[in-house]
Amino acid sequence: MTTFEGNFTDNITQLRFAIIIGRFNDLVTDKLLSGCQDCLKRHGIDVNPEGNQVDYVWVPGSFEVPMIARQMALKGGYDAIICLGAVIRGQTPHFDYVSGEAAKNIAAVGMQTGVPVIFGILTTDTMQQALERAGIKANHGWNYALNALEMANLMRQIKAN
């Protein structure tokens, strides 16, 4: 019996990523992106936009992220796709529609394409909660990148076996 487990050392510098970032609530998403880049860089990934390991795509908001994630996955060449966004509850049901559809469709992209797609969209009740998760207390962008590294490495192991 074989055990598969993603790690952060095997062929990591050969991995390619796409990061899709929603501009809406960019005070939060910029911080998530910085945390994501910091993690990737510390693990040996060239995060330079002119490099060949990470492509960046900016979209209007979190609702648009899944469509572009699907296009990037179908384009091929990516070991994982990281989706970053922030949906903050307001006084209307808009939050429920955007966050629910983003979550459902991001999950569907991974299932349909076989490319790991990381759900890095914060869904919070307040801007303060979003800022805490984007760097004031901890930067979840780091965790999203770490998940992408692990899943990309794990998928390579499974495909190679």
Phi and psi in radians as a Rosetta constraint file:
Dihedral C 1 N 2 CA 2 C 2 CIRCULARHARMONIC -1.865 0.35
Dihedral N 2 CA 2 C 2 N 3 CIRCULARHARMONIC 2.453 0.35
Dihedral C 2 N 3 CA 3 C 3 CIRCULARHARMONIC -1.894 0.35
Dihedral N 3 CA 3 C 3 N 4 CIRCULARHARMONIC 2.232 0.35
Dihedral C 3 N 4 CA 4 C 4 CIRCULARHARMONIC -1.891 0.35
Dihedral N 4 CA 4 C 4 N 5 CIRCULARHARMONIC 2.364 0.35
Dihedral C 4 N 5 CA 5 C 5 CIRCULARHARMONIC -2.679 0.35
Dihedral N 5 CA 5 C 5 N 6 CIRCULARHARMONIC 2.201 0.35
Dihedral C 5 N 6 CA 6 C 6 CIRCULARHARMONIC -1.159 0.35
Dihedral N 6 CA 6 C 6 N 7 CIRCULARHARMONIC 2.551 0.35
Dihedral C 6 N 7 CA 7 C 7 CIRCULARHARMONIC -2.381 0.35
Dihedral N 7 CA 7 C 7 N 8 CIRCULARHARMONIC -3.085 0.35
Dihedral C 7 N 8 CA 8 C 8 CIRCULARHARMONIC -2.077 0.35
Dihedral N 8 CA 8 C 8 N 9 CIRCULARHARMONIC 0.440 0.35
Dihedral C 8 N 9 CA 9 C 9 CIRCULARHARMONIC -2.250 0.35
Dihedral N 9 CA 9 C 9 N 10 CIRCULARHARMONIC -0.692 0.35
Dihedral C 9 N 10 CA 10 C 10 CIRCULARHARMONIC -1.246 0.35
Dihedral N 10 CA 10 C 10 N 11 CIRCULARHARMONIC 2.014 0.35
Dihedral C 10 N 11 CA 11 C 11 CIRCULARHARMONIC 0.906 0.35
Dihedral N 11 CA 11 C 11 N 12 CIRCULARHARMONIC 0.519 0.35
Dihedral C 11 N 12 CA 12 C 12 CIRCULARHARMONIC -1.170 0.35
Dihedral N 12 CA 12 C 12 N 13 CIRCULARHARMONIC -0.557 0.35
Dihedral C 12 N 13 CA 13 C 13 CIRCULARHARMONIC -1.323 0.35
Dihedral N 13 CA 13 C 13 N 14 CIRCULARHARMONIC -0.069 0.35
Dihedral C 13 N 14 CA 14 C 14 CIRCULARHARMONIC -1.677 0.35
Dihedral N 14 CA 14 C 14 N 15 CIRCULARHARMONIC -0.052 0.35
Dihedral C 14 N 15 CA 15 C 15 CIRCULARHARMONIC -1.359 0.35
Dihedral N 15 CA 15 C 15 N 16 CIRCULARHARMONIC 2.613 0.35
Dihedral C 15 N 16 CA 16 C 16 CIRCULARHARMONIC -2.161 0.35
Dihedral N 16 CA 16 C 16 N 17 CIRCULARHARMONIC 2.482 0.35
Dihedral C 16 N 17 CA 17 C 17 CIRCULARHARMONIC -2.302 0.35
Dihedral N 17 CA 17 C 17 N 18 CIRCULARHARMONIC 2.648 0.35
Dihedral C 17 N 18 CA 18 C 18 CIRCULARHARMONIC -2.035 0.35
Dihedral N 18 CA 18 C 18 N 19 CIRCULARHARMONIC 2.378 0.35
Dihedral C 18 N 19 CA 19 C 19 CIRCULARHARMONIC -2.090 0.35
Dihedral N 19 CA 19 C 19 N 20 CIRCULARHARMONIC 2.141 0.35
Dihedral C 19 N 20 CA 20 C 20 CIRCULARHARMONIC -1.905 0.35
Dihedral N 20 CA 20 C 20 N 21 CIRCULARHARMONIC 2.209 0.35
Dihedral C 20 N 21 CA 21 C 21 CIRCULARHARMONIC -2.171 0.35
Dihedral N 21 CA 21 C 21 N 22 CIRCULARHARMONIC 2.229 0.35
Dihedral C 21 N 22 CA 22 C 22 CIRCULARHARMONIC -1.397 0.35
Dihedral N 22 CA 22 C 22 N 23 CIRCULARHARMONIC 2.261 0.35
Dihedral C 22 N 23 CA 23 C 23 CIRCULARHARMONIC -1.290 0.35
Dihedral N 23 CA 23 C 23 N 24 CIRCULARHARMONIC -0.488 0.35
Dihedral C 23 N 24 CA 24 C 24 CIRCULARHARMONIC -1.107 0.35
Dihedral N 24 CA 24 C 24 N 25 CIRCULARHARMONIC 2.344 0.35
Dihedral C 24 N 25 CA 25 C 25 CIRCULARHARMONIC 1.110 0.35
Dihedral N 25 CA 25 C 25 N 26 CIRCULARHARMONIC 0.741 0.35
Dihedral C 25 N 26 CA 26 C 26 CIRCULARHARMONIC -1.129 0.35
Dihedral N 26 CA 26 C 26 N 27 CIRCULARHARMONIC -0.305 0.35
Dihedral C 26 N 27 CA 27 C 27 CIRCULARHARMONIC -1.030 0.35
Dihedral N 27 CA 27 C 27 N 28 CIRCULARHARMONIC -0.617 0.35
Dihedral C 27 N 28 CA 28 C 28 CIRCULARHARMONIC -1.519 0.35
Dihedral N 28 CA 28 C 28 N 29 CIRCULARHARMONIC -0.832 0.35
Dihedral C 28 N 29 CA 29 C 29 CIRCULARHARMONIC -1.183 0.35
Dihedral N 29 CA 29 C 29 N 30 CIRCULARHARMONIC -0.543 0.35
Dihedral C 29 N 30 CA 30 C 30 CIRCULARHARMONIC -1.079 0.35
Dihedral N 30 CA 30 C 30 N 31 CIRCULARHARMONIC -0.696 0.35
Dihedral C 30 N 31 CA 31 C 31 CIRCULARHARMONIC -1.217 0.35
Dihedral N 31 CA 31 C 31 N 32 CIRCULARHARMONIC -0.691 0.35
Dihedral C 31 N 32 CA 32 C 32 CIRCULARHARMONIC -1.064 0.35
Dihedral N 32 CA 32 C 32 N 33 CIRCULARHARMONIC -0.758 0.35
Dihedral C 32 N 33 CA 33 C 33 CIRCULARHARMONIC -1.068 0.35
Dihedral N 33 CA 33 C 33 N 34 CIRCULARHARMONIC -0.748 0.35
Dihedral C 33 N 34 CA 34 C 34 CIRCULARHARMONIC -1.065 0.35
Dihedral N 34 CA 34 C 34 N 35 CIRCULARHARMONIC -0.744 0.35
Dihedral C 34 N 35 CA 35 C 35 CIRCULARHARMONIC -1.132 0.35
Dihedral N 35 CA 35 C 35 N 36 CIRCULARHARMONIC -0.690 0.35
Dihedral C 35 N 36 CA 36 C 36 CIRCULARHARMONIC -1.099 0.35
Dihedral N 36 CA 36 C 36 N 37 CIRCULARHARMONIC -0.835 0.35
Dihedral C 36 N 37 CA 37 C 37 CIRCULARHARMONIC -1.116 0.35
Dihedral N 37 CA 37 C 37 N 38 CIRCULARHARMONIC -0.685 0.35
Dihedral C 37 N 38 CA 38 C 38 CIRCULARHARMONIC -1.051 0.35
Dihedral N 38 CA 38 C 38 N 39 CIRCULARHARMONIC -0.799 0.35
Dihedral C 38 N 39 CA 39 C 39 CIRCULARHARMONIC -1.094 0.35
Dihedral N 39 CA 39 C 39 N 40 CIRCULARHARMONIC -0.854 0.35
Dihedral C 39 N 40 CA 40 C 40 CIRCULARHARMONIC -1.051 0.35
Dihedral N 40 CA 40 C 40 N 41 CIRCULARHARMONIC -0.784 0.35
Dihedral C 40 N 41 CA 41 C 41 CIRCULARHARMONIC -1.079 0.35
Dihedral N 41 CA 41 C 41 N 42 CIRCULARHARMONIC -0.757 0.35
Dihedral C 41 N 42 CA 42 C 42 CIRCULARHARMONIC -1.187 0.35
Dihedral N 42 CA 42 C 42 N 43 CIRCULARHARMONIC -0.274 0.35
Dihedral C 42 N 43 CA 43 C 43 CIRCULARHARMONIC -1.777 0.35
Dihedral N 43 CA 43 C 43 N 44 CIRCULARHARMONIC 0.229 0.35
Dihedral C 43 N 44 CA 44 C 44 CIRCULARHARMONIC 1.610 0.35
Dihedral N 44 CA 44 C 44 N 45 CIRCULARHARMONIC 0.178 0.35
Dihedral C 44 N 45 CA 45 C 45 CIRCULARHARMONIC -1.584 0.35
Dihedral N 45 CA 45 C 45 N 46 CIRCULARHARMONIC 2.353 0.35
Dihedral C 45 N 46 CA 46 C 46 CIRCULARHARMONIC -1.391 0.35
Dihedral N 46 CA 46 C 46 N 47 CIRCULARHARMONIC 1.878 0.35
Dihedral C 46 N 47 CA 47 C 47 CIRCULARHARMONIC -1.577 0.35
Dihedral N 47 CA 47 C 47 N 48 CIRCULARHARMONIC 0.027 0.35
Dihedral C 47 N 48 CA 48 C 48 CIRCULARHARMONIC -1.068 0.35
Dihedral N 48 CA 48 C 48 N 49 CIRCULARHARMONIC 2.248 0.35
Dihedral C 48 N 49 CA 49 C 49 CIRCULARHARMONIC -1.023 0.35
Dihedral N 49 CA 49 C 49 N 50 CIRCULARHARMONIC -0.443 0.35
Dihedral C 49 N 50 CA 50 C 50 CIRCULARHARMONIC -1.496 0.35
Dihedral N 50 CA 50 C 50 N 51 CIRCULARHARMONIC -0.100 0.35
Dihedral C 50 N 51 CA 51 C 51 CIRCULARHARMONIC -1.354 0.35
Dihedral N 51 CA 51 C 51 N 52 CIRCULARHARMONIC -3.001 0.35
Dihedral C 51 N 52 CA 52 C 52 CIRCULARHARMONIC -2.045 0.35
Dihedral N 52 CA 52 C 52 N 53 CIRCULARHARMONIC 0.271 0.35
Dihedral C 52 N 53 CA 53 C 53 CIRCULARHARMONIC -1.887 0.35
Dihedral N 53 CA 53 C 53 N 54 CIRCULARHARMONIC -0.443 0.35
Dihedral C 53 N 54 CA 54 C 54 CIRCULARHARMONIC -2.333 0.35
Dihedral N 54 CA 54 C 54 N 55 CIRCULARHARMONIC 2.213 0.35
Dihedral C 54 N 55 CA 55 C 55 CIRCULARHARMONIC -1.876 0.35
Dihedral N 55 CA 55 C 55 N 56 CIRCULARHARMONIC 2.447 0.35
Dihedral C 55 N 56 CA 56 C 56 CIRCULARHARMONIC -1.983 0.35
Dihedral N 56 CA 56 C 56 N 57 CIRCULARHARMONIC 2.374 0.35
Dihedral C 56 N 57 CA 57 C 57 CIRCULARHARMONIC -2.308 0.35
Dihedral N 57 CA 57 C 57 N 58 CIRCULARHARMONIC 2.148 0.35
Dihedral C 57 N 58 CA 58 C 58 CIRCULARHARMONIC -1.752 0.35
Dihedral N 58 CA 58 C 58 N 59 CIRCULARHARMONIC 2.326 0.35
Dihedral C 58 N 59 CA 59 C 59 CIRCULARHARMONIC -2.207 0.35
Dihedral N 59 CA 59 C 59 N 60 CIRCULARHARMONIC 2.865 0.35
Dihedral C 59 N 60 CA 60 C 60 CIRCULARHARMONIC -1.011 0.35
Dihedral N 60 CA 60 C 60 N 61 CIRCULARHARMONIC -0.759 0.35
Dihedral C 60 N 61 CA 61 C 61 CIRCULARHARMONIC -2.819 0.35
Dihedral N 61 CA 61 C 61 N 62 CIRCULARHARMONIC -3.042 0.35
Dihedral C 61 N 62 CA 62 C 62 CIRCULARHARMONIC -1.146 0.35
Dihedral N 62 CA 62 C 62 N 63 CIRCULARHARMONIC -0.523 0.35
Dihedral C 62 N 63 CA 63 C 63 CIRCULARHARMONIC -1.101 0.35
Dihedral N 63 CA 63 C 63 N 64 CIRCULARHARMONIC -0.572 0.35
Dihedral C 63 N 64 CA 64 C 64 CIRCULARHARMONIC -1.479 0.35
Dihedral N 64 CA 64 C 64 N 65 CIRCULARHARMONIC -0.237 0.35
Dihedral C 64 N 65 CA 65 C 65 CIRCULARHARMONIC -1.015 0.35
Dihedral N 65 CA 65 C 65 N 66 CIRCULARHARMONIC -0.842 0.35
Dihedral C 65 N 66 CA 66 C 66 CIRCULARHARMONIC -1.048 0.35
Dihedral N 66 CA 66 C 66 N 67 CIRCULARHARMONIC -0.659 0.35
Dihedral C 66 N 67 CA 67 C 67 CIRCULARHARMONIC -1.070 0.35
Dihedral N 67 CA 67 C 67 N 68 CIRCULARHARMONIC -0.777 0.35
Dihedral C 67 N 68 CA 68 C 68 CIRCULARHARMONIC -1.269 0.35
Dihedral N 68 CA 68 C 68 N 69 CIRCULARHARMONIC -0.602 0.35
Dihedral C 68 N 69 CA 69 C 69 CIRCULARHARMONIC -1.036 0.35
Dihedral N 69 CA 69 C 69 N 70 CIRCULARHARMONIC -0.739 0.35
Dihedral C 69 N 70 CA 70 C 70 CIRCULARHARMONIC -1.107 0.35
Dihedral N 70 CA 70 C 70 N 71 CIRCULARHARMONIC -0.787 0.35
Dihedral C 70 N 71 CA 71 C 71 CIRCULARHARMONIC -1.078 0.35
Dihedral N 71 CA 71 C 71 N 72 CIRCULARHARMONIC -0.717 0.35
Dihedral C 71 N 72 CA 72 C 72 CIRCULARHARMONIC -1.176 0.35
Dihedral N 72 CA 72 C 72 N 73 CIRCULARHARMONIC -0.689 0.35
Dihedral C 72 N 73 CA 73 C 73 CIRCULARHARMONIC -1.138 0.35
Dihedral N 73 CA 73 C 73 N 74 CIRCULARHARMONIC -0.723 0.35
Dihedral C 73 N 74 CA 74 C 74 CIRCULARHARMONIC -1.219 0.35
Dihedral N 74 CA 74 C 74 N 75 CIRCULARHARMONIC -0.542 0.35
Dihedral C 74 N 75 CA 75 C 75 CIRCULARHARMONIC -1.033 0.35
Dihedral N 75 CA 75 C 75 N 76 CIRCULARHARMONIC -0.625 0.35
Dihedral C 75 N 76 CA 76 C 76 CIRCULARHARMONIC 1.519 0.35
Dihedral N 76 CA 76 C 76 N 77 CIRCULARHARMONIC 2.944 0.35
Dihedral C 76 N 77 CA 77 C 77 CIRCULARHARMONIC 1.599 0.35
Dihedral N 77 CA 77 C 77 N 78 CIRCULARHARMONIC -0.037 0.35
Dihedral C 77 N 78 CA 78 C 78 CIRCULARHARMONIC -1.878 0.35
Dihedral N 78 CA 78 C 78 N 79 CIRCULARHARMONIC 2.399 0.35
Dihedral C 78 N 79 CA 79 C 79 CIRCULARHARMONIC -1.489 0.35
Dihedral N 79 CA 79 C 79 N 80 CIRCULARHARMONIC -0.430 0.35
Dihedral C 79 N 80 CA 80 C 80 CIRCULARHARMONIC -2.820 0.35
Dihedral N 80 CA 80 C 80 N 81 CIRCULARHARMONIC 2.713 0.35
Dihedral C 80 N 81 CA 81 C 81 CIRCULARHARMONIC -2.164 0.35
Dihedral N 81 CA 81 C 81 N 82 CIRCULARHARMONIC 2.284 0.35
Dihedral C 81 N 82 CA 82 C 82 CIRCULARHARMONIC -1.907 0.35
Dihedral N 82 CA 82 C 82 N 83 CIRCULARHARMONIC 2.161 0.35
Dihedral C 82 N 83 CA 83 C 83 CIRCULARHARMONIC -1.853 0.35
Dihedral N 83 CA 83 C 83 N 84 CIRCULARHARMONIC 2.072 0.35
Dihedral C 83 N 84 CA 84 C 84 CIRCULARHARMONIC -2.022 0.35
Dihedral N 84 CA 84 C 84 N 85 CIRCULARHARMONIC 2.375 0.35
Dihedral C 84 N 85 CA 85 C 85 CIRCULARHARMONIC -2.960 0.35
Dihedral N 85 CA 85 C 85 N 86 CIRCULARHARMONIC 3.073 0.35
Dihedral C 85 N 86 CA 86 C 86 CIRCULARHARMONIC -2.560 0.35
Dihedral N 86 CA 86 C 86 N 87 CIRCULARHARMONIC 2.145 0.35
Dihedral C 86 N 87 CA 87 C 87 CIRCULARHARMONIC -2.080 0.35
Dihedral N 87 CA 87 C 87 N 88 CIRCULARHARMONIC 2.085 0.35
Dihedral C 87 N 88 CA 88 C 88 CIRCULARHARMONIC -1.989 0.35
Dihedral N 88 CA 88 C 88 N 89 CIRCULARHARMONIC 2.250 0.35
Dihedral C 88 N 89 CA 89 C 89 CIRCULARHARMONIC -1.053 0.35
Dihedral N 89 CA 89 C 89 N 90 CIRCULARHARMONIC 2.401 0.35
Dihedral C 89 N 90 CA 90 C 90 CIRCULARHARMONIC -2.064 0.35
Dihedral N 90 CA 90 C 90 N 91 CIRCULARHARMONIC -2.638 0.35
Dihedral C 90 N 91 CA 91 C 91 CIRCULARHARMONIC -1.763 0.35
Dihedral N 91 CA 91 C 91 N 92 CIRCULARHARMONIC 0.174 0.35
Dihedral C 91 N 92 CA 92 C 92 CIRCULARHARMONIC -2.187 0.35
Dihedral N 92 CA 92 C 92 N 93 CIRCULARHARMONIC 2.938 0.35
Dihedral C 92 N 93 CA 93 C 93 CIRCULARHARMONIC -1.300 0.35
Dihedral N 93 CA 93 C 93 N 94 CIRCULARHARMONIC 0.040 0.35
Dihedral C 93 N 94 CA 94 C 94 CIRCULARHARMONIC -0.896 0.35
Dihedral N 94 CA 94 C 94 N 95 CIRCULARHARMONIC -0.741 0.35
Dihedral C 94 N 95 CA 95 C 95 CIRCULARHARMONIC -0.922 0.35
Dihedral N 95 CA 95 C 95 N 96 CIRCULARHARMONIC -0.840 0.35
Dihedral C 95 N 96 CA 96 C 96 CIRCULARHARMONIC -1.095 0.35
Dihedral N 96 CA 96 C 96 N 97 CIRCULARHARMONIC -0.718 0.35
Dihedral C 96 N 97 CA 97 C 97 CIRCULARHARMONIC -1.191 0.35
Dihedral N 97 CA 97 C 97 N 98 CIRCULARHARMONIC -0.833 0.35
Dihedral C 97 N 98 CA 98 C 98 CIRCULARHARMONIC -1.168 0.35
Dihedral N 98 CA 98 C 98 N 99 CIRCULARHARMONIC -0.869 0.35
Dihedral C 98 N 99 CA 99 C 99 CIRCULARHARMONIC -1.155 0.35
Dihedral N 99 CA 99 C 99 N 100 CIRCULARHARMONIC -0.709 0.35
Dihedral C 99 N 100 CA 100 C 100 CIRCULARHARMONIC -1.131 0.35
Dihedral N 100 CA 100 C 100 N 101 CIRCULARHARMONIC -0.797 0.35
Dihedral C 100 N 101 CA 101 C 101 CIRCULARHARMONIC -1.187 0.35
Dihedral N 101 CA 101 C 101 N 102 CIRCULARHARMONIC -0.686 0.35
Dihedral C 101 N 102 CA 102 C 102 CIRCULARHARMONIC -1.072 0.35
Dihedral N 102 CA 102 C 102 N 103 CIRCULARHARMONIC -0.833 0.35
Dihedral C 102 N 103 CA 103 C 103 CIRCULARHARMONIC -1.089 0.35
Dihedral N 103 CA 103 C 103 N 104 CIRCULARHARMONIC -0.849 0.35
Dihedral C 103 N 104 CA 104 C 104 CIRCULARHARMONIC -1.067 0.35
Dihedral N 104 CA 104 C 104 N 105 CIRCULARHARMONIC -0.795 0.35
Dihedral C 104 N 105 CA 105 C 105 CIRCULARHARMONIC -1.348 0.35
Dihedral N 105 CA 105 C 105 N 106 CIRCULARHARMONIC -0.531 0.35
Dihedral C 105 N 106 CA 106 C 106 CIRCULARHARMONIC -1.150 0.35
Dihedral N 106 CA 106 C 106 N 107 CIRCULARHARMONIC -0.742 0.35
Dihedral C 106 N 107 CA 107 C 107 CIRCULARHARMONIC -1.068 0.35
Dihedral N 107 CA 107 C 107 N 108 CIRCULARHARMONIC -0.714 0.35
Dihedral C 107 N 108 CA 108 C 108 CIRCULARHARMONIC -1.098 0.35
Dihedral N 108 CA 108 C 108 N 109 CIRCULARHARMONIC -0.646 0.35
Dihedral C 108 N 109 CA 109 C 109 CIRCULARHARMONIC -1.044 0.35
Dihedral N 109 CA 109 C 109 N 110 CIRCULARHARMONIC -0.819 0.35
Dihedral C 109 N 110 CA 110 C 110 CIRCULARHARMONIC -1.088 0.35
Dihedral N 110 CA 110 C 110 N 111 CIRCULARHARMONIC -0.768 0.35
Dihedral C 110 N 111 CA 111 C 111 CIRCULARHARMONIC -1.148 0.35
Dihedral N 111 CA 111 C 111 N 112 CIRCULARHARMONIC -0.690 0.35
Dihedral C 111 N 112 CA 112 C 112 CIRCULARHARMONIC -1.308 0.35
Dihedral N 112 CA 112 C 112 N 113 CIRCULARHARMONIC -0.564 0.35
Dihedral C 112 N 113 CA 113 C 113 CIRCULARHARMONIC -1.847 0.35
Dihedral N 113 CA 113 C 113 N 114 CIRCULARHARMONIC -0.339 0.35
Dihedral C 113 N 114 CA 114 C 114 CIRCULARHARMONIC 1.369 0.35
Dihedral N 114 CA 114 C 114 N 115 CIRCULARHARMONIC 0.106 0.35
Dihedral C 114 N 115 CA 115 C 115 CIRCULARHARMONIC -1.682 0.35
Dihedral N 115 CA 115 C 115 N 116 CIRCULARHARMONIC 2.253 0.35
Dihedral C 115 N 116 CA 116 C 116 CIRCULARHARMONIC -1.061 0.35
Dihedral N 116 CA 116 C 116 N 117 CIRCULARHARMONIC 2.208 0.35
Dihedral C 116 N 117 CA 117 C 117 CIRCULARHARMONIC -2.141 0.35
Dihedral N 117 CA 117 C 117 N 118 CIRCULARHARMONIC 2.034 0.35
Dihedral C 117 N 118 CA 118 C 118 CIRCULARHARMONIC -1.577 0.35
Dihedral N 118 CA 118 C 118 N 119 CIRCULARHARMONIC 2.222 0.35
Dihedral C 118 N 119 CA 119 C 119 CIRCULARHARMONIC -1.465 0.35
Dihedral N 119 CA 119 C 119 N 120 CIRCULARHARMONIC 1.730 0.35
Dihedral C 119 N 120 CA 120 C 120 CIRCULARHARMONIC -2.011 0.35
Dihedral N 120 CA 120 C 120 N 121 CIRCULARHARMONIC 0.692 0.35
Dihedral C 120 N 121 CA 121 C 121 CIRCULARHARMONIC -1.819 0.35
Dihedral N 121 CA 121 C 121 N 122 CIRCULARHARMONIC 1.991 0.35
Dihedral C 121 N 122 CA 122 C 122 CIRCULARHARMONIC -1.229 0.35
Dihedral N 122 CA 122 C 122 N 123 CIRCULARHARMONIC 2.366 0.35
Dihedral C 122 N 123 CA 123 C 123 CIRCULARHARMONIC -2.194 0.35
Dihedral N 123 CA 123 C 123 N 124 CIRCULARHARMONIC 1.843 0.35
Dihedral C 123 N 124 CA 124 C 124 CIRCULARHARMONIC -2.245 0.35
Dihedral N 124 CA 124 C 124 N 125 CIRCULARHARMONIC 2.864 0.35
Dihedral C 124 N 125 CA 125 C 125 CIRCULARHARMONIC -1.442 0.35
Dihedral N 125 CA 125 C 125 N 126 CIRCULARHARMONIC -0.491 0.35
Dihedral C 125 N 126 CA 126 C 126 CIRCULARHARMONIC -2.412 0.35
Dihedral N 126 CA 126 C 126 N 127 CIRCULARHARMONIC 2.805 0.35
Dihedral C 126 N 127 CA 127 C 127 CIRCULARHARMONIC -1.094 0.35
Dihedral N 127 CA 127 C 127 N 128 CIRCULARHARMONIC -0.650 0.35
Dihedral C 127 N 128 CA 128 C 128 CIRCULARHARMONIC -1.030 0.35
Dihedral N 128 CA 128 C 128 N 129 CIRCULARHARMONIC -0.773 0.35
Dihedral C 128 N 129 CA 129 C 129 CIRCULARHARMONIC -1.089 0.35
Dihedral N 129 CA 129 C 129 N 130 CIRCULARHARMONIC -0.713 0.35
Dihedral C 129 N 130 CA 130 C 130 CIRCULARHARMONIC -1.111 0.35
Dihedral N 130 CA 130 C 130 N 131 CIRCULARHARMONIC -0.785 0.35
Dihedral C 130 N 131 CA 131 C 131 CIRCULARHARMONIC -1.136 0.35
Dihedral N 131 CA 131 C 131 N 132 CIRCULARHARMONIC -0.630 0.35
Dihedral C 131 N 132 CA 132 C 132 CIRCULARHARMONIC -1.092 0.35
Dihedral N 132 CA 132 C 132 N 133 CIRCULARHARMONIC -0.651 0.35
Dihedral C 132 N 133 CA 133 C 133 CIRCULARHARMONIC -1.434 0.35
Dihedral N 133 CA 133 C 133 N 134 CIRCULARHARMONIC -0.228 0.35
Dihedral C 133 N 134 CA 134 C 134 CIRCULARHARMONIC -1.878 0.35
Dihedral N 134 CA 134 C 134 N 135 CIRCULARHARMONIC 0.277 0.35
Dihedral C 134 N 135 CA 135 C 135 CIRCULARHARMONIC 2.526 0.35
Dihedral N 135 CA 135 C 135 N 136 CIRCULARHARMONIC -0.434 0.35
Dihedral C 135 N 136 CA 136 C 136 CIRCULARHARMONIC -1.175 0.35
Dihedral N 136 CA 136 C 136 N 137 CIRCULARHARMONIC -0.826 0.35
Dihedral C 136 N 137 CA 137 C 137 CIRCULARHARMONIC -1.795 0.35
Dihedral N 137 CA 137 C 137 N 138 CIRCULARHARMONIC -0.765 0.35
Dihedral C 137 N 138 CA 138 C 138 CIRCULARHARMONIC -2.733 0.35
Dihedral N 138 CA 138 C 138 N 139 CIRCULARHARMONIC 2.693 0.35
Dihedral C 138 N 139 CA 139 C 139 CIRCULARHARMONIC -1.915 0.35
Dihedral N 139 CA 139 C 139 N 140 CIRCULARHARMONIC 1.867 0.35
Dihedral C 139 N 140 CA 140 C 140 CIRCULARHARMONIC -1.154 0.35
Dihedral N 140 CA 140 C 140 N 141 CIRCULARHARMONIC -0.311 0.35
Dihedral C 140 N 141 CA 141 C 141 CIRCULARHARMONIC -0.991 0.35
Dihedral N 141 CA 141 C 141 N 142 CIRCULARHARMONIC -0.652 0.35
Dihedral C 141 N 142 CA 142 C 142 CIRCULARHARMONIC -1.031 0.35
Dihedral N 142 CA 142 C 142 N 143 CIRCULARHARMONIC -0.823 0.35
Dihedral C 142 N 143 CA 143 C 143 CIRCULARHARMONIC -1.128 0.35
Dihedral N 143 CA 143 C 143 N 144 CIRCULARHARMONIC -0.670 0.35
Dihedral C 143 N 144 CA 144 C 144 CIRCULARHARMONIC -1.104 0.35
Dihedral N 144 CA 144 C 144 N 145 CIRCULARHARMONIC -0.726 0.35
Dihedral C 144 N 145 CA 145 C 145 CIRCULARHARMONIC -1.148 0.35
Dihedral N 145 CA 145 C 145 N 146 CIRCULARHARMONIC -0.715 0.35
Dihedral C 145 N 146 CA 146 C 146 CIRCULARHARMONIC -1.081 0.35
Dihedral N 146 CA 146 C 146 N 147 CIRCULARHARMONIC -0.728 0.35
Dihedral C 146 N 147 CA 147 C 147 CIRCULARHARMONIC -1.073 0.35
Dihedral N 147 CA 147 C 147 N 148 CIRCULARHARMONIC -0.713 0.35
Dihedral C 147 N 148 CA 148 C 148 CIRCULARHARMONIC -1.130 0.35
Dihedral N 148 CA 148 C 148 N 149 CIRCULARHARMONIC -0.757 0.35
Dihedral C 148 N 149 CA 149 C 149 CIRCULARHARMONIC -1.041 0.35
Dihedral N 149 CA 149 C 149 N 150 CIRCULARHARMONIC -0.827 0.35
Dihedral C 149 N 150 CA 150 C 150 CIRCULARHARMONIC -1.125 0.35
Dihedral N 150 CA 150 C 150 N 151 CIRCULARHARMONIC -0.798 0.35
Dihedral C 150 N 151 CA 151 C 151 CIRCULARHARMONIC -1.177 0.35
Dihedral N 151 CA 151 C 151 N 152 CIRCULARHARMONIC -0.676 0.35
Dihedral C 151 N 152 CA 152 C 152 CIRCULARHARMONIC -1.097 0.35
Dihedral N 152 CA 152 C 152 N 153 CIRCULARHARMONIC -0.778 0.35
Dihedral C 152 N 153 CA 153 C 153 CIRCULARHARMONIC -1.149 0.35
Dihedral N 153 CA 153 C 153 N 154 CIRCULARHARMONIC -0.728 0.35
Dihedral C 153 N 154 CA 154 C 154 CIRCULARHARMONIC -1.091 0.35
Dihedral N 154 CA 154 C 154 N 155 CIRCULARHARMONIC -0.773 0.35
Dihedral C 154 N 155 CA 155 C 155 CIRCULARHARMONIC -1.116 0.35
Dihedral N 155 CA 155 C 155 N 156 CIRCULARHARMONIC -0.656 0.35
Dihedral C 155 N 156 CA 156 C 156 CIRCULARHARMONIC -1.093 0.35
Dihedral N 156 CA 156 C 156 N 157 CIRCULARHARMONIC -0.719 0.35
Dihedral C 156 N 157 CA 157 C 157 CIRCULARHARMONIC -1.089 0.35
Dihedral N 157 CA 157 C 157 N 158 CIRCULARHARMONIC -0.801 0.35
Dihedral C 157 N 158 CA 158 C 158 CIRCULARHARMONIC -1.121 0.35
Dihedral N 158 CA 158 C 158 N 159 CIRCULARHARMONIC -0.752 0.35
Dihedral C 158 N 159 CA 159 C 159 CIRCULARHARMONIC -1.159 0.35
Dihedral N 159 CA 159 C 159 N 160 CIRCULARHARMONIC -0.573 0.35
Dihedral C 159 N 160 CA 160 C 160 CIRCULARHARMONIC -1.348 0.35
Dihedral N 160 CA 160 C 160 N 161 CIRCULARHARMONIC -0.318 0.35
